[in-house]
Amino acid sequence: MRARRAALIAAAALACGALIGCGGDAAGTTGDTAQADTAVTTAATSTPAHTPQRTTPLQPGEAVTASDRSPKAFQRALDAHRPIVVAMLMRGIADEDFVASAINQVKSSSLGSGVAFLVYDINAEQTFGDLPTSMGLTGTPSVVVIGRDGNVVNAWSGVVDEQMIRQALSDARDAQPAG
């Protein structure tokens, strides 16, 4: 199972590196999971030089920025100084489904109000743009919580439970935007 997961993750990472214009947009209102609304195009050329390529996940306190290849919902949430939860999952695997359930529990609670939840199933959609490469999300499950100030509150690669996400989201809400 781990070998299959590693192979799928590697394939997804390679596919993501080759995608251009794959930044989708959230189709709904505050707190909706990002949905695809743009066509995916591919190119045989290398990733543009302006796209940051990370080999390690973002660390708490690091500033997050969006590029022209980031999902529009991600850019809007950063611009609006909203807390953001970004997750990369591979549904159908127990650990992944556990993390998805934990995120859904937080999303449906009062703490989830006003938060941008950008949860991507790497098997089902290619609307995550450059988020895996810009945030160093090379494995699943991966979850990053970004504060209102645009800085990483916490990032996990592996299983994370509801209480951990709740605490990080509480801290993300308390982060004051500059200016």
SULFENKA-V96547 format. One line per field, one symbol per residue. phi: phi as a letter, one per 40 degrees, with the letter a starting at -180 (. if undefined). psi: psi as a letter, one per 20 degrees, with the letter a starting at -180 (. if undefined). burial: 1 if it has 24 or more other C-alpha atoms within 12 Angstrom, else 0. A space follows every 50 residues. Layout:
phi = ???
psi = ???
burial = ???
//
This chain:
phi = .ccccccccccccccccccbgcccbccbcdgcccbcabccbbaccccdcc ccbbbbcdbdgccbbbbcbcddccccccccfccbbbbbbbdgbdcccccd ccccccdccccccgccbbbbcccbabbcfcdcccbgccbbcbbbbbcccg bccaabbhcbbdcccdcccccccccccch
psi = ghggggghggggggghhiqpkjoaqpibapiqppqpjqqpqqqjrrpqhi opoqiqqqqpipqpqqaijqqhhggggghjlqqpoppoqnqipggghggg ggghgghirhhipjqoonppoihhqljjcjgghhiknirqqppppprhjj qpgqpqoapqrghgggghhghhhippqq.
burial = 00001000100110111111111111000111111100000000001000 11100011000001111011111111110011111111111000111011 11110110001101111111111011111111111111111111111111 11111111111101110111111010000
//
